[in-house]
Amino acid sequence: MKADEALVRRLKSFPEREFDLLLRVSPDARDAAAEVGKRGLEVRRRYRLIDALAVRASGKEALRLMEEPWVVSVEEDRDVQAL
């Protein structure tokens, strides 16, 4: 599975709600941002060092993205604090 079970349940439960997500993409997926943009989704940030995109997508669209072979994993994009 490309995402945590709890996240998948939330995406399915709220298909129209917008989620801020971090998509890890395969390193050879140079056009991943373009593919996301073609779907009308907002690419909020690109993380080239870790091959990831911060995107905003509905629950329904996030589930569709998980079916793409170039998407390695999906997680909720949250603030992180160092201790």
N, CA, C and O atoms as a GROMACS GRO file, in nm:
protein
  332
    1MET      N    1   0.084  -0.119   0.000
    1MET     CA    2   0.000   0.000   0.000
    1MET      C    3   0.088   0.124   0.000
    1MET      O    4   0.193   0.128   0.066
    2LYS      N    5   0.047   0.224  -0.073
    2LYS     CA    6   0.126   0.346  -0.087
    2LYS      C    7   0.100   0.449   0.021
    2LYS      O    8   0.167   0.552   0.026
    3ALA      N    9   0.002   0.423   0.108
    3ALA     CA   10  -0.030   0.518   0.214
    3ALA      C   11  -0.073   0.443   0.340
    3ALA      O   12  -0.114   0.327   0.335
    4ASP      N   13  -0.062   0.512   0.450
    4ASP     CA   14  -0.107   0.460   0.578
    4ASP      C   15  -0.257   0.430   0.572
    4ASP      O   16  -0.333   0.505   0.511
    5GLU      N   17  -0.298   0.321   0.634
    5GLU     CA   18  -0.440   0.280   0.629
    5GLU      C   19  -0.533   0.387   0.683
    5GLU      O   20  -0.642   0.407   0.629
    6ALA      N   21  -0.491   0.457   0.787
    6ALA     CA   22  -0.576   0.562   0.845
    6ALA      C   23  -0.597   0.676   0.745
    6ALA      O   24  -0.707   0.731   0.735
    7LEU      N   25  -0.494   0.711   0.672
    7LEU     CA   26  -0.507   0.816   0.571
    7LEU      C   27  -0.600   0.770   0.459
    7LEU      O   28  -0.686   0.846   0.415
    8VAL      N   29  -0.585   0.648   0.414
    8VAL     CA   30  -0.672   0.596   0.308
    8VAL      C   31  -0.818   0.600   0.353
    8VAL      O   32  -0.906   0.637   0.276
    9ARG      N   33  -0.844   0.562   0.477
    9ARG     CA   34  -0.983   0.568   0.529
    9ARG      C   35  -1.036   0.710   0.527
    9ARG      O   36  -1.151   0.733   0.488
   10ARG      N   37  -0.952   0.807   0.567
   10ARG     CA   38  -0.996   0.948   0.566
   10ARG      C   39  -1.022   0.997   0.425
   10ARG      O   40  -1.120   1.067   0.401
   11LEU      N   41  -0.936   0.960   0.332
   11LEU     CA   42  -0.957   1.001   0.193
   11LEU      C   43  -1.086   0.944   0.138
   11LEU      O   44  -1.159   1.013   0.066
   12LYS      N   45  -1.115   0.819   0.170
   12LYS     CA   46  -1.239   0.756   0.124
   12LYS      C   47  -1.362   0.815   0.194
   12LYS      O   48  -1.468   0.829   0.132
   13SER      N   49  -1.348   0.850   0.321
   13SER     CA   50  -1.460   0.905   0.396
   13SER      C   51  -1.495   1.048   0.356
   13SER      O   52  -1.610   1.090   0.367
   14PHE      N   53  -1.395   1.122   0.308
   14PHE     CA   54  -1.415   1.262   0.271
   14PHE      C   55  -1.364   1.287   0.129
   14PHE      O   56  -1.265   1.358   0.110
   15PRO      N   57  -1.430   1.229   0.028
   15PRO     CA   58  -1.379   1.236  -0.109
   15PRO      C   59  -1.375   1.378  -0.166
   15PRO      O   60  -1.296   1.404  -0.257
   16GLU      N   61  -1.456   1.468  -0.117
   16GLU     CA   62  -1.460   1.604  -0.171
   16GLU      C   63  -1.374   1.702  -0.090
   16GLU      O   64  -1.350   1.814  -0.134
   17ARG      N   65  -1.329   1.661   0.026
   17ARG     CA   66  -1.247   1.747   0.112
   17ARG      C   67  -1.106   1.763   0.052
   17ARG      O   68  -1.053   1.669  -0.008
   18GLU      N   69  -1.048   1.880   0.070
   18GLU     CA   70  -0.912   1.906   0.023
   18GLU      C   71  -0.812   1.861   0.130
   18GLU      O   72  -0.830   1.887   0.249
   19PHE      N   73  -0.706   1.794   0.085
   19PHE     CA   74  -0.600   1.746   0.173
   19PHE      C   75  -0.466   1.801   0.124
   19PHE      O   76  -0.442   1.809   0.003
   20ASP      N   77  -0.381   1.838   0.217
   20ASP     CA   78  -0.244   1.873   0.184
   20ASP      C   79  -0.161   1.746   0.198
   20ASP      O   80  -0.154   1.687   0.306
   21LEU      N   81  -0.098   1.705   0.088
   21LEU     CA   82  -0.030   1.576   0.084
   21LEU      C   83   0.114   1.590   0.036
   21LEU      O   84   0.149   1.685  -0.034
   22LEU      N   85   0.194   1.495   0.075
   22LEU     CA   86   0.331   1.484   0.027
   22LEU      C   87   0.338   1.358  -0.058
   22LEU      O   88   0.321   1.247  -0.008
   23LEU      N   89   0.362   1.376  -0.187
   23LEU     CA   90   0.374   1.262  -0.280
   23LEU      C   91   0.522   1.234  -0.302
   23LEU      O   92   0.595   1.320  -0.350
   24ARG      N   93   0.565   1.116  -0.267
   24ARG     CA   94   0.700   1.074  -0.305
   24ARG      C   95   0.687   1.007  -0.440
   24ARG      O   96   0.604   0.918  -0.459
   25VAL      N   97   0.771   1.050  -0.533
   25VAL     CA   98   0.761   0.999  -0.670
   25VAL      C   99   0.890   0.927  -0.706
   25VAL      O  100   0.994   0.949  -0.645
   26SER      N  101   0.881   0.839  -0.805
   26SER     CA  102   1.000   0.766  -0.847
   26SER      C  103   1.099   0.866  -0.908
   26SER      O  104   1.058   0.962  -0.972
   27PRO      N  105   1.228   0.844  -0.886
   27PRO     CA  106   1.330   0.939  -0.933
   27PRO      C  107   1.326   0.966  -1.083
   27PRO      O  108   1.366   1.074  -1.127
   28ASP      N  109   1.281   0.871  -1.160
   28ASP     CA  110   1.275   0.892  -1.305
   28ASP      C  111   1.148   0.963  -1.350
   28ASP      O  112   1.127   0.982  -1.470
   29ALA      N  113   1.063   1.002  -1.257
   29ALA     CA  114   0.937   1.070  -1.289
   29ALA      C  115   0.959   1.222  -1.292
   29ALA      O  116   0.902   1.295  -1.211
   30ARG      N  117   1.039   1.267  -1.386
   30ARG     CA  118   1.073   1.410  -1.394
   30ARG      C  119   0.950   1.496  -1.426
   30ARG      O  120   0.946   1.614  -1.391
   31ASP      N  121   0.853   1.438  -1.489
   31ASP     CA  122   0.735   1.513  -1.528
   31ASP      C  123   0.620   1.495  -1.428
   31ASP      O  124   0.505   1.522  -1.462
   32ALA      N  125   0.650   1.450  -1.308
   32ALA     CA  126   0.544   1.427  -1.210
   32ALA      C  127   0.467   1.554  -1.180
   32ALA      O  128   0.345   1.551  -1.170
   33ALA      N  129   0.536   1.666  -1.164
   33ALA     CA  130   0.467   1.792  -1.135
   33ALA      C  131   0.375   1.831  -1.250
   33ALA      O  132   0.264   1.881  -1.228
   34ALA      N  133   0.420   1.807  -1.372
   34ALA     CA  134   0.335   1.837  -1.489
   34ALA      C  135   0.212   1.747  -1.491
   34ALA      O  136   0.102   1.793  -1.522
   35GLU      N  137   0.230   1.620  -1.458
   35GLU     CA  138   0.117   1.527  -1.453
   35GLU      C  139   0.015   1.570  -1.348
   35GLU      O  140  -0.106   1.565  -1.372
   36VAL      N  141   0.064   1.611  -1.233
   36VAL     CA  142  -0.025   1.658  -1.127
   36VAL      C  143  -0.098   1.783  -1.173
   36VAL      O  144  -0.218   1.797  -1.153
   37GLY      N  145  -0.025   1.875  -1.235
   37GLY     CA  146  -0.085   1.998  -1.285
   37GLY      C  147  -0.191   1.975  -1.391
   37GLY      O  148  -0.291   2.046  -1.396
   38LYS      N  149  -0.169   1.874  -1.478
   38LYS     CA  150  -0.267   1.842  -1.582
   38LYS      C  151  -0.401   1.802  -1.522
   38LYS      O  152  -0.506   1.818  -1.584
   39ARG      N  153  -0.397   1.750  -1.402
   39ARG     CA  154  -0.521   1.710  -1.334
   39ARG      C  155  -0.589   1.828  -1.265
   39ARG      O  156  -0.695   1.812  -1.204
   40GLY      N  157  -0.529   1.945  -1.276
   40GLY     CA  158  -0.588   2.064  -1.215
   40GLY      C  159  -0.557   2.077  -1.068
   40GLY      O  160  -0.622   2.154  -0.996
   41LEU      N  161  -0.458   2.001  -1.022
   41LEU     CA  162  -0.422   2.005  -0.880
   41LEU      C  163  -0.311   2.107  -0.856
   41LEU      O  164  -0.231   2.135  -0.945
   42GLU      N  165  -0.308   2.160  -0.736
   42GLU     CA  166  -0.208   2.258  -0.700
   42GLU      C  167  -0.081   2.190  -0.649
   42GLU      O  168  -0.084   2.115  -0.552
   43VAL      N  169   0.030   2.217  -0.716
   43VAL     CA  170   0.160   2.173  -0.666
   43VAL      C  171   0.212   2.287  -0.581
   43VAL      O  172   0.249   2.392  -0.632
   44ARG      N  173   0.215   2.266  -0.451
   44ARG     CA  174   0.253   2.372  -0.358
   44ARG      C  175   0.404   2.388  -0.346
   44ARG      O  176   0.454   2.497  -0.322
   45ARG      N  177   0.475   2.277  -0.364
   45ARG     CA  178   0.621   2.282  -0.350
   45ARG      C  179   0.682   2.156  -0.411
   45ARG      O  180   0.620   2.050  -0.411
   46ARG      N  181   0.804   2.170  -0.462
   46ARG     CA  182   0.879   2.055  -0.514
   46ARG      C  183   1.000   2.034  -0.424
   46ARG      O  184   1.070   2.128  -0.387
   47TYR      N  185   1.023   1.908  -0.389
   47TYR     CA  186   1.138   1.870  -0.307
   47TYR      C  187   1.224   1.778  -0.392
   47TYR      O  188   1.206   1.656  -0.392
   48ARG      N  189   1.317   1.836  -0.464
   48ARG     CA  190   1.399   1.757  -0.557
   48ARG      C  191   1.494   1.662  -0.485
   48ARG      O  192   1.523   1.554  -0.534
   49LEU      N  193   1.542   1.704  -0.368
   49LEU     CA  194   1.638   1.622  -0.293
   49LEU      C  195   1.578   1.486  -0.255
   49LEU      O  196   1.649   1.385  -0.254
   50ILE      N  197   1.448   1.484  -0.224
   50ILE     CA  198   1.384   1.358  -0.182
   50ILE      C  199   1.282   1.308  -0.285
   50ILE      O  200   1.205   1.217  -0.256
   51ASP      N  201   1.281   1.367  -0.404
   51ASP     CA  202   1.186   1.327  -0.509
   51ASP      C  203   1.043   1.327  -0.457
   51ASP      O  204   0.976   1.224  -0.454
   52ALA      N  205   0.998   1.446  -0.416
   52ALA     CA  206   0.863   1.456  -0.361
   52ALA      C  207   0.796   1.586  -0.405
   52ALA      O  208   0.863   1.683  -0.441
   53LEU      N  209   0.664   1.586  -0.400
   53LEU     CA  210   0.583   1.703  -0.431
   53LEU      C  211   0.485   1.726  -0.318
   53LEU      O  212   0.422   1.632  -0.269
   54ALA      N  213   0.471   1.851  -0.277
   54ALA     CA  214   0.364   1.888  -0.184
   54ALA      C  215   0.247   1.932  -0.270
   54ALA      O  216   0.260   2.025  -0.350
   55VAL      N  217   0.133   1.867  -0.255
   55VAL     CA  218   0.016   1.896  -0.338
   55VAL      C  219  -0.108   1.914  -0.252
   55VAL      O  220  -0.114   1.869  -0.138
   56ARG      N  221  -0.205   1.981  -0.309
   56ARG     CA  222  -0.338   1.990  -0.248
   56ARG      C  223  -0.433   1.918  -0.342
   56ARG      O  224  -0.442   1.951  -0.460
   57ALA      N  225  -0.505   1.819  -0.287
   57ALA     CA  226  -0.594   1.738  -0.370
   57ALA      C  227  -0.714   1.694  -0.289
   57ALA      O  228  -0.708   1.684  -0.166
   58SER      N  229  -0.824   1.668  -0.358
   58SER     CA  230  -0.942   1.612  -0.291
   58SER      C  231  -0.911   1.468  -0.254
   58SER      O  232  -0.819   1.406  -0.308
   59GLY      N  233  -0.989   1.414  -0.162
   59GLY     CA  234  -0.972   1.275  -0.124
   59GLY      C  235  -0.984   1.183  -0.244
   59GLY      O  236  -0.908   1.088  -0.258
   60LYS      N  237  -1.082   1.211  -0.329
   60LYS     CA  238  -1.105   1.128  -0.448
   60LYS      C  239  -0.984   1.133  -0.541
   60LYS      O  240  -0.940   1.029  -0.590
   61GLU      N  241  -0.931   1.252  -0.566
   61GLU     CA  242  -0.817   1.265  -0.657
   61GLU      C  243  -0.691   1.204  -0.595
   61GLU      O  244  -0.609   1.148  -0.667
   62ALA      N  245  -0.676   1.215  -0.465
   62ALA     CA  246  -0.560   1.155  -0.398
   62ALA      C  247  -0.561   1.003  -0.415
   62ALA      O  248  -0.456   0.942  -0.438
   63LEU      N  249  -0.678   0.944  -0.404
   63LEU     CA  250  -0.688   0.799  -0.424
   63LEU      C  251  -0.652   0.761  -0.568
   63LEU      O  252  -0.592   0.657  -0.592
   64ARG      N  253  -0.690   0.845  -0.663
   64ARG     CA  254  -0.654   0.819  -0.803
   64ARG      C  255  -0.503   0.831  -0.823
   64ARG      O  256  -0.443   0.751  -0.896
   65LEU      N  257  -0.442   0.930  -0.760
   65LEU     CA  258  -0.298   0.947  -0.771
   65LEU      C  259  -0.223   0.824  -0.721
   65LEU      O  260  -0.119   0.788  -0.776
   66MET      N  261  -0.275   0.760  -0.618
   66MET     CA  262  -0.209   0.642  -0.562
   66MET      C  263  -0.203   0.527  -0.662
   66MET      O  264  -0.122   0.436  -0.647
   67GLU      N  265  -0.288   0.530  -0.762
   67GLU     CA  266  -0.288   0.424  -0.864
   67GLU      C  267  -0.179   0.444  -0.969
   67GLU      O  268  -0.148   0.352  -1.045
   68GLU      N  269  -0.121   0.564  -0.972
   68GLU     CA  270  -0.017   0.593  -1.072
   68GLU      C  271   0.112   0.519  -1.039
   68GLU      O  272   0.154   0.518  -0.923
   69PRO      N  273   0.177   0.459  -1.137
   69PRO     CA  274   0.299   0.384  -1.111
   69PRO      C  275   0.416   0.472  -1.065
   69PRO      O  276   0.507   0.423  -0.998
   70TRP      N  277   0.415   0.601  -1.100
   70TRP     CA  278   0.524   0.690  -1.062
   70TRP      C  279   0.509   0.745  -0.920
   70TRP      O  280   0.601   0.809  -0.869
   71VAL      N  281   0.395   0.720  -0.856
   71VAL     CA  282   0.376   0.760  -0.715
   71VAL      C  283   0.425   0.646  -0.627
   71VAL      O  284   0.372   0.535  -0.633
   72VAL      N  285   0.526   0.675  -0.546
   72VAL     CA  286   0.585   0.574  -0.458
   72VAL      C  287   0.508   0.566  -0.327
   72VAL      O  288   0.477   0.457  -0.279
   73SER      N  289   0.477   0.683  -0.269
   73SER     CA  290   0.402   0.685  -0.143
   73SER      C  291   0.330   0.818  -0.128
   73SER      O  292   0.366   0.917  -0.191
   74VAL      N  293   0.229   0.818  -0.041
   74VAL     CA  294   0.151   0.938  -0.014
   74VAL      C  295   0.136   0.949   0.137
   74VAL      O  296   0.103   0.852   0.205
   75GLU      N  297   0.161   1.069   0.188
   75GLU     CA  298   0.139   1.094   0.331
   75GLU      C  299   0.084   1.234   0.348
   75GLU      O  300   0.097   1.318   0.259
   76GLU      N  301   0.022   1.257   0.461
   76GLU     CA  302  -0.031   1.390   0.487
   76GLU      C  303   0.083   1.486   0.512
   76GLU      O  304   0.177   1.455   0.585
   77ASP      N  305   0.077   1.604   0.451
   77ASP     CA  306   0.179   1.706   0.467
   77ASP      C  307   0.146   1.784   0.594
   77ASP      O  308   0.043   1.850   0.603
   78ARG      N  309   0.234   1.774   0.691
   78ARG     CA  310   0.211   1.840   0.820
   78ARG      C  311   0.333   1.920   0.860
   78ARG      O  312   0.443   1.899   0.809
   79ASP      N  313   0.313   2.011   0.952
   79ASP     CA  314   0.425   2.085   1.008
   79ASP      C  315   0.506   1.991   1.097
   79ASP      O  316   0.451   1.907   1.168
   80VAL      N  317   0.636   2.006   1.091
   80VAL     CA  318   0.727   1.923   1.171
   80VAL      C  319   0.813   2.016   1.254
   80VAL      O  320   0.860   2.119   1.205
   81GLN      N  321   0.835   1.980   1.379
   81GLN     CA  322   0.918   2.062   1.466
   81GLN      C  323   1.032   1.979   1.521
   81GLN      O  324   1.014   1.863   1.559
   82ALA      N  325   1.149   2.038   1.524
   82ALA     CA  326   1.265   1.972   1.582
   82ALA      C  327   1.264   1.995   1.732
   82ALA      O  328   1.222   2.101   1.778
   83LEU      N  329   1.309   1.897   1.807
   83LEU     CA  330   1.313   1.912   1.953
   83LEU      C  331   1.445   1.966   1.997
   83LEU      O  332   1.467   1.985   2.117
   0.00000   0.00000   0.00000
